Structures are given as structure tokens and as C-alpha cells.
Amino acid sequence: MKRNGIIASLLGGVIGGFVAFMVFSFVNDNSNEQGTQEQSVVAHMEDVSHNNSDTNYWGANNVRTVASMPSAAILENEMVDAAKRTVDAVVHVKTAYMQQYSYGNPFLEYFFGNGGQTYQQPVMSSGSGVIISGDGYIITNNHVIERAQKIQIVMNDKREYEAEVVGTDPGTDIALLKIEETDLPFIQPANSDDVQVGEWVLAVGNPFNLTSTVTSGIVSAKARNINIMRESYGIEAFIQTDAAVNPGNSGGALVNRKGELIGINTAIASKTGSFAGYSFAVPVNIAMKVAKDLREYGQVQRAVMGVVIHDINKAFAAEAGIDVLNGVYIDKVNPGGAADEAGIESGDVIVRVRNVAIKNVAEFQEQLTRFRPGDELTVAVLREGKELEKQILLQNNQGNTAIVKEKDELTALGAQFGEVSEKEKRMLKIMSGLKVIKLGSGKFRDAGIHEGFILLTMNGIKIDSEEDVKTVISDARGGVMVEGIYPNGMKAYYAFGSN
């Protein structure tokens, strides 16, 4: 029995060893097969990135996912290439203007009107701009150049040019400049509708006078309204990013991984004036449309529907008796306006413009700003739970479909004028003059002129009527020098560009 037990034990050991060997061989074969699949994925990624140090350890089941995802090296190479393709087309915009200051004895000013003194001091500022065509057209922000009497463009290769203002649009904070040069590097625009939240972007500009600075981040949000536009018909539908943007970046480029222009960096959210996490850019579709209008017509051709609208939230939806939260609620339809003629009614909810779904007012404005008066637009609205499509013939803000002509000389000044009374003439010991009775956005306000100012001469020519002002400006070549006096007797001098 003892002998038989020993034999049985030996046979069991031999059989167990054979089974273990077979299992090991099977597992090893499968392991080698899986390793081959993993190596093929890594090799494929290395071929694309041309970086042999890139090691990506992915399971065989993730082959399809890996093939569709960029590696860190690929992303890095794309961002480097995007910076190379764009940095030479982003320029440094330097501006200069004269700022008017006053000082004196308030007691003498109040009782005798002659206690004040004035002086002028040059002010320098800077921002960024983006070359959008090889023949010298440059987009920047309106706030970068709005006070400028002289604009200098400095290229990345240190070439310098004097720039002229083609036109400005405070409603979108976009301005178009022109320099006399050819064969310039420029950035091709993308379609900002295709921008995705989460995609990587670069901000290129000149923060704190640090020329040709590139920062990176991702798109944090789209169609963001941050309530900084104070103009009538102001449009806010910003691309929000976390790419670092600081003073001096205004007017610079926001570009995608292909080096295409997707926005014009415009503002930051900050309590200190420096970058604090988020920056905002005007979408390139808006910026390019504004630039094209300024180039062709001298001012933006803004289309309107003739409605008063607002966003929808849960509380308002419950109050208004509507069962949707996305869309734009029409509170009022102007009689005779484009929406009224198309059959749109108060209480309708705009849910789509063309084939683009609309969630809020910012998205609606972003779509509408791309059109001109006279364009036809298909809009989908919800009315009593049913979706209706309406064809709208868009109008201008004068209530017709005509292209708005370039502003005349007086409109560009942003001032309304009135006569100087005989009593004021006697008190101020002047023989003539033209009084600024109301001041809006324009060249006068940008130059520092205040309401109540009395024009005496412009470029040395006596001013007594609006026709005198028009004549001086139309004949001017370059700047306009203004001499005048305030009702308290304080004399002042201002200057601004005639173009």
C-alpha cells in the first residue's frame, strides 16, 4: 500500500505539471498577442507625433479611443505651430493723444468765472491688433484707439507704420485700421460657430508692452454676456477662455490649434485690472462682418427685427405660462417693424435662427449681427406650444431696408450745436462762436471737450455756424485744432483727427 501511494503521488505530480505548463503557454500566447496590439497603437501615435519619447500605455480595448485622441506631444506640436503661424500677424498698436487738465481757485471760478487755468499733457497707451489681409487692414478694439490722435503700428519684426482709422463700431468694440504696405502676414479666420467648449486655444498679443506674447487655455463658454457695452445696439456674445489676457492684449488674436482666428481678445473679468482667471473675445464671425462693413460702407450695417426681448428663467417661465427655458421671449413687437410684418407676436419665443438653436439673448444677437438690412431670415418661434417658421425681411434702425450711408462730418463729431446768446457774448467778450449743447459718442468727447464749450476757431478759421464746422473738417488734411471758451471764462484748446 505504501508503494502504491508513492506511485500515485508521482503520477499526480506529472499530470499537474503538464496541466500547469499548458495553462502557462496559453496565457503567455494571449499576453504576447495583446502586447502586439498595444505596441501597434503606440507606434501609430509616434508616427503622427514624430516624437519617439511619447509613451502611451493603452489596453487593446482602447484602440479606437486612442486613435481619435491627440497625445500630449501632438497637442504641443499643434500649439507650437499655431503660435509660429500667428505671432507675426499680431501687431503692437501704440496710440497718443492730448489730455486736457484744469486747476484753479473754485471760489473765484464760482463768483467771477475766471479762476481756472488749463493745460494739456500727452498720454500714451497701447494694445494689440490682428492683420486680416496682406494689404494692411488690421482689426483691433475700439477702446484701444478711441481717443487716439496718432496711431503707430509696430510689427513683430520691428517695422513701424502710421495707421489710419477706417472706421469704428462701439457697439461691438471693434475698429478697423489701415497701413500702407503689401505682402503682410495675416491670419485666416475660422468659423466661430464651430468653436467647441473645452477646445484648446492661444491668445496672442502685447500685454504690459511685452511684445509678441503667447498664452494658452481652453474655451470655457460661448455667447457670454458680461454687460460691458454701454452703447445703443451693443452686442455681447463673447467667447470666454481661461487663456491669460492682461492690459495690452486688447485687440489681439484668439486662435485655435490650426492657427486660425476665432476671436478678438477684448476684456477680462477682474477686480484688480489684471488677469484673474477668465478673458473674453469677440467671435471672429462678428468681427469680420463689422470690418467688412466698415471697409465697404464706412459704418456697420446693423439689421434689426423691431422687437423687445429678454432671457427666460424658471420664475419668468412660470409667470408667463410657457413650458420652455431655452429661447428668447418677445416682450413687445414694434408696429411696422420687420417682426410685425412677418407675423411675429408678443409672447412668442424665438427658438431657432436659420438652423441654429437659440438658448438666450446673447446667442440670438450673435446670429442677428451677421446680417444687413434687406436680408431675409428664417426664424422659428414657439406659440402656444406649436413651432412656427417665419420669413423676416430685416430692416435698419430707421425702419427701412436701405443700406445706411456713411456718417456726415457733424455726426462723426457726436455733438449737437446751438447759438451763443448775446448775453454770453458780452460776458465772455467774444464776437462769435458756436456752442456745444449736447455731447454723445464721437470725436469731440474723445478729444476731451465737454458740454457747454463754445467753439471760436477751428484750424484758425472763425466758427459761427454748423456750416463753418463742416467746411473746416471737409477741407482738413490730418488733424483739426480747436480753440474755444467755457461759460466760466476758461479758455481751452483741443485737437482730433479729421478722418
C-alpha positions in Angstrom: 0.0 0.0 0.0 2.8 2.3 0.8 4.5 1.6 -2.5 1.2 2.2 -4.4 0.7 5.5 -2.7 4.1 6.7 -3.8 3.4 5.8 -7.4 0.1 7.6 -7.3 1.7 10.7 -5.9 4.4 10.7 -8.7 1.7 10.3 -11.4 -0.4 13.2 -9.9 2.7 15.4 -9.9 3.5 14.6 -13.5 -0.1 15.3 -14.6 -0.3 18.5 -12.5 3.0 19.8 -14.1 1.7 19.1 -17.6 -1.5 21.0 -16.9 0.4 23.9 -15.4 2.6 24.0 -18.5 -0.3 24.1 -20.9 -2.1 26.9 -18.9 1.1 28.9 -18.8 1.6 28.5 -22.6 -1.9 29.6 -23.3 -1.7 32.7 -21.1 1.7 33.7 -22.5 0.4 33.4 -26.0 -2.6 35.7 -25.3 -0.3 38.1 -23.4 2.0 38.3 -26.4 -0.9 38.9 -28.7 -2.2 41.8 -26.5 1.3 43.3 -26.3 1.5 43.4 -30.1 -1.8 45.3 -30.2 -0.6 47.8 -27.6 2.7 48.3 -29.4 0.9 49.0 -32.7 -1.1 51.7 -31.1 2.0 53.4 -29.6 3.8 53.2 -32.9 0.9 54.8 -34.7 0.8 57.6 -32.2 4.5 58.1 -32.5 4.3 58.2 -36.3 1.7 61.0 -36.1 3.6 63.0 -33.4 7.1 62.3 -34.7 8.2 62.0 -31.1 9.8 58.7 -30.0 9.8 59.7 -26.4 6.0 59.7 -26.3 4.9 56.6 -24.4 1.2 55.8 -24.3 0.2 52.6 -22.5 -3.4 51.8 -23.5 -5.2 48.5 -23.4 -6.2 46.7 -26.6 -9.9 47.5 -26.0 -9.0 51.3 -26.2 -7.5 51.2 -29.7 -10.4 53.2 -31.3 -10.3 55.8 -28.5 -6.5 56.2 -28.7 -6.7 56.7 -32.4 -9.1 59.6 -32.1 -7.4 61.4 -29.2 -4.4 63.6 -29.6 -1.4 62.8 -27.4 0.2 65.4 -25.3 3.0 65.6 -27.9 0.6 66.1 -30.8 -1.2 68.9 -28.9 2.1 70.5 -28.0 3.3 70.4 -31.6 0.0 71.8 -32.8 0.1 74.7 -30.4 3.7 75.5 -31.3 2.8 75.5 -35.0 -0.2 77.7 -34.3 2.0 80.2 -32.5 4.5 80.3 -35.3 1.8 80.9 -37.9 0.2 83.8 -36.0 2.7 85.7 -33.9 4.0 87.7 -36.9 0.4 88.8 -37.9 -0.4 90.2 -34.4 0.9 93.8 -34.1 1.5 96.3 -31.3 -0.8 99.2 -31.5 0.6 102.4 -29.9 -1.6 105.5 -29.5 -1.0 109.1 -28.4 -3.4 111.9 -27.6 -3.5 115.1 -25.6 -5.4 115.2 -22.4 -6.9 118.4 -21.1 -6.5 119.2 -17.4 -7.7 122.2 -15.4 -6.9 123.7 -12.0 -7.5 126.9 -10.1 -9.5 128.5 -7.4 -13.1 127.2 -7.1 -14.2 130.3 -5.2 -13.0 132.6 -8.0 -14.5 130.3 -10.7 -17.9 130.3 -9.0 -18.2 134.0 -8.4 -16.2 135.5 -11.2 -15.8 132.8 -13.8 -12.1 133.4 -14.3 -10.3 131.4 -11.5 -9.4 128.3 -13.6 -6.4 127.5 -15.7 -5.9 124.7 -18.2 -3.0 122.8 -19.6 -2.5 119.8 -21.9 -0.4 116.7 -21.4 0.4 113.9 -23.8 -1.0 110.5 -22.9 0.4 107.3 -24.4 -1.3 103.9 -24.4 -1.1 100.6 -26.3 -2.9 97.5 -27.2 -2.8 94.9 -29.9 -4.2 94.3 -33.4 -4.6 91.5 -35.9 -3.6 91.8 -39.6 -6.5 90.3 -41.6 -5.3 90.9 -45.1 -1.9 91.2 -46.9 -2.7 94.8 -48.0 -2.6 96.2 -44.5 -6.1 96.0 -42.9 -5.9 95.5 -39.2 -8.7 94.7 -36.7 -8.4 96.0 -33.1 -10.7 97.1 -30.3 -12.5 100.4 -30.5 -11.4 101.2 -26.9 -7.8 100.8 -27.9 -7.9 103.7 -30.4 -11.0 105.7 -29.5 -9.1 108.7 -28.1 -6.1 108.4 -30.4 -4.8 111.4 -32.4 -1.8 109.3 -33.6 -1.7 105.6 -34.1 1.6 103.7 -34.6 1.7 100.0 -35.7 4.8 98.0 -34.7 5.3 94.7 -36.3 6.9 91.6 -34.7 10.0 92.2 -36.9 10.2 95.8 -35.5 8.9 97.6 -38.7 6.8 100.6 -37.8 3.9 102.3 -39.7 1.4 105.1 -39.2 -2.1 103.8 -39.2 -5.4 105.5 -40.3 -8.8 104.7 -38.8 -11.1 103.2 -41.5 -14.0 103.0 -39.1 -15.1 102.1 -35.6 -18.1 100.3 -34.1 -18.5 101.0 -30.3 -21.5 98.5 -30.3 -19.1 95.6 -30.7 -15.9 97.3 -29.6 -14.3 96.7 -33.0 -12.2 99.1 -35.0 -10.6 98.7 -38.5 -7.2 100.3 -39.2 -5.2 100.5 -42.4 -1.4 100.8 -43.0 0.2 101.3 -46.4 2.1 98.0 -47.1 1.7 94.9 -49.1 2.5 91.2 -48.7 2.0 91.3 -45.0 1.5 88.1 -42.9 -2.2 87.7 -41.9 -4.4 85.2 -40.0 -7.1 83.3 -41.8 -10.5 83.4 -40.0 -12.2 80.2 -38.8 -16.0 79.8 -38.4 -16.6 80.8 -34.8 -19.8 78.8 -34.8 -17.6 75.7 -34.9 -15.7 76.6 -31.7 -16.3 74.0 -29.0 -16.3 74.5 -25.3 -13.2 72.7 -24.0 -11.0 73.1 -27.1 -7.5 74.4 -26.7 -6.8 78.0 -27.8 -4.0 80.5 -27.9 -4.1 84.2 -27.0 -1.6 86.3 -28.9 -0.9 89.9 -28.0 1.2 92.5 -26.2 0.3 92.6 -22.5 2.1 95.2 -20.4 4.1 96.1 -23.5 5.6 92.6 -23.6 5.6 92.2 -27.4 4.5 89.0 -29.1 3.3 87.2 -26.0 1.5 83.9 -26.4 -0.6 82.2 -23.7 -2.8 79.1 -23.8 -6.0 77.8 -22.3 -9.4 76.3 -23.2 -12.7 77.7 -24.3 -14.7 78.0 -21.1 -18.0 79.2 -22.5 -19.7 80.7 -25.6 -22.2 83.5 -26.1 -21.3 85.1 -22.8 -22.8 88.4 -21.9 -20.9 90.4 -19.2 -22.7 93.7 -19.5 -19.8 96.0 -20.5 -21.3 97.5 -23.7 -23.0 100.8 -22.9 -23.8 101.8 -26.5 -27.2 101.5 -28.1 -27.4 98.3 -30.1 -24.4 96.9 -28.1 -23.7 93.3 -28.9 -22.3 90.9 -26.4 -21.8 87.2 -27.3 -18.2 86.7 -26.1 -16.1 83.6 -26.3 -14.9 83.0 -22.8 -11.5 81.4 -22.2 -9.0 80.8 -19.4 -6.1 81.9 -21.5 -4.2 84.6 -19.6 -5.1 88.0 -21.0 -3.9 91.3 -19.5 -3.9 95.0 -20.3 -2.3 95.4 -23.7 -3.8 92.2 -25.0 -7.0 94.1 -26.1 -7.4 93.8 -29.9 -5.2 90.7 -30.1 -5.9 87.3 -31.6 -7.6 84.3 -30.1 -6.6 81.4 -32.3 -7.4 77.7 -32.5 -4.9 74.8 -32.7 -4.8 75.3 -36.5 -3.6 78.9 -36.1 -7.0 80.2 -37.4 -8.5 83.3 -35.9 -11.6 82.6 -33.8 -11.9 85.8 -31.8 -10.6 89.3 -30.9 -9.5 89.5 -27.2 -11.4 92.3 -25.7 -12.0 92.1 -21.9 -11.1 90.3 -18.7 -13.1 89.5 -15.5 -11.0 91.0 -12.8 -11.3 93.0 -9.5 -7.7 94.2 -9.8 -7.3 95.1 -13.5 -5.1 92.1 -14.2 -5.9 88.6 -15.3 -7.9 86.7 -12.6 -9.0 83.5 -14.5 -11.2 84.4 -17.4 -11.0 86.5 -20.5 -13.4 87.3 -23.3 -13.2 87.6 -27.1 -15.5 88.9 -29.8 -16.3 86.0 -32.1 -14.5 86.3 -35.4 -17.7 85.9 -37.4 -18.9 89.2 -35.8 -15.5 90.9 -36.0 -15.1 90.1 -39.7 -18.6 91.2 -40.6 -18.0 94.5 -38.8 -14.7 95.0 -40.5 -16.2 94.3 -43.9 -19.0 96.8 -43.4 -16.5 99.5 -42.2 -14.4 98.9 -45.2 -17.3 99.0 -47.7 -19.7 101.5 -46.2 -17.8 103.5 -43.5 -20.1 102.2 -40.8 -21.8 99.0 -39.6 -24.9 97.9 -41.4 -26.9 96.6 -38.4 -30.1 94.7 -39.1 -32.9 94.8 -36.6 -36.2 92.9 -36.2 -38.1 95.5 -34.3 -38.7 93.6 -31.0 -38.1 94.0 -27.3 -36.7 90.7 -26.0 -35.3 89.1 -22.8 -34.0 85.8 -21.5 -36.1 83.1 -19.9 -35.6 81.6 -16.5 -37.7 79.3 -14.3 -39.5 82.1 -12.5 -40.4 84.0 -15.6 -41.5 80.9 -17.5 -43.9 80.1 -14.7 -45.2 83.7 -14.6 -45.6 83.9 -18.4 -47.2 80.4 -18.7 -44.6 78.9 -21.0 -43.0 75.5 -20.7 -39.6 76.1 -22.1 -36.4 77.6 -20.6 -34.3 77.8 -23.8 -35.0 80.6 -26.3 -35.7 84.3 -26.4 -39.0 85.7 -25.2 -40.6 88.5 -27.3 -42.0 91.1 -24.9 -43.0 93.7 -27.5 -43.3 93.9 -31.2 -42.8 97.4 -32.7 -45.6 98.3 -35.1 -44.5 98.3 -38.7 -41.2 96.7 -37.8 -39.7 93.6 -39.5 -41.1 91.2 -37.0 -44.5 92.8 -37.1 -44.7 92.5 -40.9 -43.6 88.8 -40.7 -46.5 88.0 -38.3 -44.5 87.6 -35.1 -46.4 88.4 -32.0 -45.7 89.4 -28.4 -45.4 86.3 -26.3 -43.7 84.3 -29.0 -40.4 82.6 -28.1 -37.6 82.6 -30.6 -36.0 79.1 -30.6 -34.1 79.0 -33.9 -32.4 81.4 -36.3 -31.8 79.7 -39.6 -30.7 76.2 -38.5 -29.1 77.4 -35.3 -30.8 76.6 -32.0 -31.1 79.7 -29.7 -30.8 79.4 -25.9 -30.5 83.1 -24.8 -30.4 86.7 -26.0 -26.6 86.7 -26.5 -26.8 83.8 -28.9 -29.7 85.5 -30.7 -27.8 88.8 -31.1 -24.7 86.9 -32.2 -26.7 85.4 -35.1 -28.5 88.6 -36.0 -25.4 90.8 -36.1 -24.2 88.9 -39.2 -27.0 90.2 -41.4 -27.6 93.5 -43.1 -30.8 95.5 -43.7 -32.6 93.9 -46.7 -31.5 90.4 -45.9 -34.2 87.7 -45.4 -34.0 85.5 -42.4 -35.9 82.4 -41.3 -36.8 82.4 -37.6 -38.6 79.6 -35.7 -40.9 80.7 -32.8 -43.0 78.8 -30.3 -46.6 80.0 -29.9 -49.0 78.2 -27.6 -46.8 75.1 -27.7 -46.5 75.0 -31.5 -43.4 75.8 -33.6 -43.9 78.2 -36.5 -41.4 79.3 -39.1 -41.4 83.0 -40.2 -39.6 84.7 -43.0 -38.4 88.1 -41.9 -37.2 90.9 -44.1 -34.7 92.7 -41.9 -34.7 96.5 -41.5 -32.2 99.2 -40.4 -32.8 101.2 -37.3 -34.6 103.8 -39.4 -37.3 101.3 -40.2 -36.5 100.6 -43.8 -34.3 98.1 -45.7 -31.8 100.6 -47.2 -28.1 100.5 -46.6 -27.2 103.2 -44.2 -24.8 105.8 -45.7 -21.6 106.9 -44.1 -22.0 109.4 -41.3 -21.5 113.0 -42.2 -19.0 115.3 -40.6 -21.2 116.6 -37.8 -22.5 113.1 -36.8 -18.9 111.9 -36.5 -18.2 114.6 -34.0 -21.0 113.4 -31.8 -22.2 116.9 -30.9 -25.3 119.0 -31.2 -24.8 122.7 -31.5 -26.7 125.8 -30.6 -26.3 129.6 -30.8 -24.4 131.6 -28.3 -26.7 134.2 -26.7 -25.9 137.9 -26.9 -25.6 138.0 -23.1 -23.0 135.2 -23.1 -21.1 137.1 -25.9 -21.0 140.2 -23.8 -19.9 138.4 -20.6 -17.2 136.5 -22.4 -16.2 139.4 -24.6 -16.5 137.4 -27.8 -17.9 138.4 -31.2 -18.9 135.0 -32.5 -19.0 131.3 -31.6 -21.0 128.0 -31.7 -22.0 126.3 -28.5 -21.9 122.5 -27.8 -25.3 121.9 -26.2 -25.3 118.1 -26.2 -22.4 115.6 -26.5 -22.6 111.9 -27.3 -20.1 109.4 -28.5 -17.8 110.9 -31.1 -14.6 112.8 -31.8 -15.4 115.8 -29.6 -15.9 113.7 -26.5 -12.9 111.6 -27.3 -10.8 114.8 -27.5 -11.9 115.9 -24.1 -14.5 118.5 -25.0 -17.4 119.0 -22.6 -20.9 120.2 -23.0 -21.2 124.0 -22.8 -17.9 124.5 -24.7 -18.1 127.4 -27.2 -16.1 126.9 -30.5 -14.3 130.1 -31.5 -11.9 128.8 -34.2 -11.1 125.6 -35.9 -7.7 125.4 -37.7 -7.6 129.2 -37.3 -10.9 129.8 -39.1 -13.7 131.6 -37.2 -16.7 129.5 -36.3 -20.2 130.9 -36.2 -22.4 128.1 -37.6 -22.6 124.4 -38.3 -21.7 125.1 -42.0 -18.4 126.6 -40.8 -17.6 123.4 -38.9 -18.4 121.2 -41.9 -16.2 123.3 -44.2 -13.2 123.1 -41.9 -13.5 119.3 -41.4 -14.0 118.6 -45.1 -11.0 120.8 -46.0 -8.8 119.5 -43.3 -5.8 117.2 -44.1 -4.8 115.4 -40.9 -5.7 116.9 -37.6 -8.1 119.6 -36.5 -7.1 122.2 -33.9 -10.0 123.7 -31.9 -9.9 126.9 -29.8 -12.8 127.9 -27.6 -14.0 129.0 -24.2 -16.3 127.7 -21.5 -19.1 129.7 -19.9 -17.0 130.3 -16.8 -14.4 132.1 -19.0 -11.9 129.3 -19.1 -10.2 129.1 -22.5 -9.3 125.6 -23.8 -7.6 124.0 -26.8 -8.3 120.6 -28.3 -7.2 118.5 -31.3 -8.5 115.5 -33.1 -8.1 113.6 -36.4 -10.1 114.7 -39.4 -10.5 111.1 -40.7 
